[in-house]
Amino acid sequence: MSDHAPSPQELVQITYQPKGSTDWLEPVATLSKGRYCYSAAAKNLNAMDLPNPREWQPFEEDWKLPPDWQKIILNGMQARLKKFRSFRLFMDICVRCGACADKCHFYLGSGDPKNMPVLRAELMRSVYRRYFTVAGRLFGKWAGARDLTVPVLKEWFYYFYQCTECRRCSVFCPYGIDTAEITMIARELLNLVGVNVNWVMEPVANCYRVGNHLGIQPHSFVNSIEMAVDDIEDLTGIRIEVPINRNGAEVLFVMPSADYYGSPHYYTLLGYLMLFHEIGLDYTISAYAAEGGNFGLFASNEMMKQLNYKIYAEARRLGVKWLLGGECGHMWRVLNQYMDTMNGPADFLEVPVSPVTGTRFENTRSTKMVHICEFTADLIHQGNLKLDPSRNDQWRVTFHDSCNPARGMGLLEEPRAIIRSTCNQFYEMPENTIREQTFCCGSGAGLGTDENIEMRMRGALPRANAVKYVQQRHGVNMLACICAIDKATLPTAMNYWVPGVEVGGVHELLGNALVMQGEKERTTDLRSEPLKEKEKEAPVHA
Amino acid sequence: MSPLRAGIAFLLVVLVAALAYFGAETAAVRPLLADILPYAALVIFLAGFSFKVIRWAWSPVPFRIPTTCGQQKSLPWIKANRLDNPSTKTGAWGRMALEVLCFRSLFRNTRAELREGPRIAYSEDKFLWLAALAFHWSLLFILLRHLRFFLLPVPHWLLGMSALDGFFQVGAPGLYITDGVIFLALLYLLARRFWDAQVRYLSLLADYFALFLLLGLVLTGIQMRYSDRVDLERVKEFALSLTVLSPHISAAVAPLFFVHLTFVCVLLAYIPFSKLMHLGGVFLSPTRNLANNSRIQRHINPWNPPVKVHTYAEWEDEFREKIRAAGLPLEKE
């Protein structure tokens, strides 16, 4: 743990009593280290033709804003008020009832009143009132309005990058006010004056040019996949083939790039590949559209569209019939709620039909993109897979609903169906912390970087706390999830708050349980850990 | 800051009351309050309210962004949640009806508490929902009851409704249930802004102002009915005269009624400029009123912007040697 992060014992000394002395209309004086991300490097802004590339850091006094920055932001607000009903409406109708206040993981983990979703939005709303409403123009601070000053802008940067766009607050809001929407607009506005974070902009720039977040070039991409093929052979004795950039396949499979360069994501990749081999899927992956993740979502709607473009373009080039997508949270927000609108219509594709079960995925008949959990759950339900759940007996599993599949899609039962069929020991966390009420990992929306570690651990507290509950009660040692950012950041959070709990993908569990034709007897799981000795016990499906 | 804001809001409402009270006793001001203010308030309300709603309605909804609060419709054997995650227009209407009539989302409210351990405990917290629901439904009933001042003869349904509201027949005249309920609900909503440290911290003057104004309105109404009774016949004459655009108020109507009337007018005129616009806005919220069917049916963004993209051909040109070395197929050799 870096020197910015206090110990869990120190960090949990949280008071939810806002200090009465400072009015929230006053911007915070200092940005506290460990609670923000570093600035975006100029080269990444240049790569995306973004304004004001320069060297600067949030902890410096002078942010080197353009001289007319205030005008730029206000014009940007005006333009977006006209383009997004959500923005104008959410600026106008909040009644400050406070129902959202204690629903935010960052507020629960920090006690900082400006992390209450309502106040996070008020940071923007106060400026909206000042320049765009009668009451605000006339009565200023008495109407909750304030001038757009440099400290206010800094506060925007601080708090709109302390929001993971997880939408939990929006579930509880009587008007459905979605802080994610406000944060997205705020980040677009900040982009206009060159205030962005590198952990968003570098993946965006890499993804745009090379095709994935880390900028892994085609030959290294192929190497990673070959390594997976070798590992699967070691494990099962079966040499599988993974087609890349193959013309005329039936299905293009797109996964988050972390699946082929990250750990524990990699075991999920093994799971997918074993499954595709076993059912004889006619598919290909692409080295060009090698990223399902889309950090453009965390930057602006235009950047999201720029990156998302590649998926349909590649599907068209390769002449596939339909698309299948891997385990990733924000990727699925984009695929489910934005892709067709932005880069459709996908009229050159066919309505997805499972070649094994014949199931027609009517719920994707316009987008033509199926979630891997929908696909696999269908295979299992129709009895097309031979599974040995005892090969997951080393795991006592709980499932973390990732924010976007839960609240931007409603993919709740499909992954659970897979887990129930592949694991004997499955335990749910308390109901206020799962499904549509799930808590964010605390590192989503481009905040998962090391310098932000204190805030990440604070944000992870509610999730970790629920894991701890099932750890103590049921001995849970595996937190399963379907999100690449979860897999990248929850291990750190578990280590910090609930040591002894591993993080893994649902298709890793599937890969363990999947009995493949002609496989040798397995002695280890996908992680090369020895399997648990089989006990003479009836399997328990919790 | 918050007590100061609450104090000023309270004084503003007292000021409105005082102006109305003494205005009613001043020959020059009395006709202004009775004959002009109601029309002015109504015009401001209608114009302002429509302006805002039309402006919202005309701003595009570029993306289909419902907040899904239940299982999606996917495979036939998985039961979809048709109301909290609707996949059809009918479902979305159902969701809106639940939201508007029953405050579905507020019903989910919980309270989080950090206990020793550390352990975060979540408990049900239905009071806000209950108070909000009680307030809004009572307000609707009371508004409808007031129609009897504007209609001659009073329709049967209205009489029936009023009778139902006065079902318990406590005291004379019979106590309306809604009068008691709206008063208690408002009191709770106000008290919450003082007691709850978080809500107190974030509350603005406008939040207190709306509550004090509504409380003033309710209290003057109750006072006129149960203690300082006004001449209802004369009030009805006045109400009817308003509807035919020849306002006239009898000298017999007491100043207390003017306070009540002025509160109504201030409230009406204030709505378009305030958070009370949630009354219209709730119907237009794109996270609630859209079906989660963006994979089934393409949603159109009217301003879908052209963007610069990195095409396959450009990518291949840039990485040609590496692609070849990796043994991947090339479009152009």
Interface residues (C-beta under 8 A of the other chain):
Chain A: V12 I14 Y16 Q17 P18 G20 D23 W24 D49 L81 K82 K83 F84 R85 S86 R88 L89 D92 I93 C94 V95 R96 C97 G98 A99 A101 D102 K103 L108 P113 M116 V118 L119 E122 T133 V134 A135 W142 A143 G144 R167 S170 V171 F172 C173 P174 Y175 G176 I177 D178 E181 Y208 R209 V210 G211 Q217 P218 H219 F221 V222 N223 I244 N245 R246 N247 A287 Y288 N301 E302 K305 Q306 Y309 K310 A313 E314 R317 N336 Q337 Y338 D340 T341 M342 G344 P345 T359 F361 E362 N363 T364 R365 S366 T367 M369 E374 A377 D378 H381 A406 R407 G408 M409 G410 L411 L412 E413 E414 A417 P430 N432 T433 R435 E436 Q437 L461 P462 N465 A466 K468 Y469
Chain B: M1 S2 R5 I8 K52 R55 W56 A57 S59 P60 V61 P62 F63 R64 I65 T67 T68 C69 G70 Q71 Q72 K73 S74 L75 W77 I78 K79 A80 N81 D84 N85 S87 E99 F103 S105 L106 R108 N109 T110 R111 A112 L114 P118 R119 I120 Y122 L128 A132 D196 A197 Q198 V199 Y201 L202 S203 L204 L205 A206 D207 F273 S274 K275 L276 M277 H278 G281 V282 L284 S285 P286 T287 R288 N292 S294 R295 I296 Q297 R298 H299 I300 N301 W303 N304 P305 V307 K308 V309 H310 T311 Y312 W315 E316 E318 F319 K322 I323 A325 A326 G327 L328 P329 E331
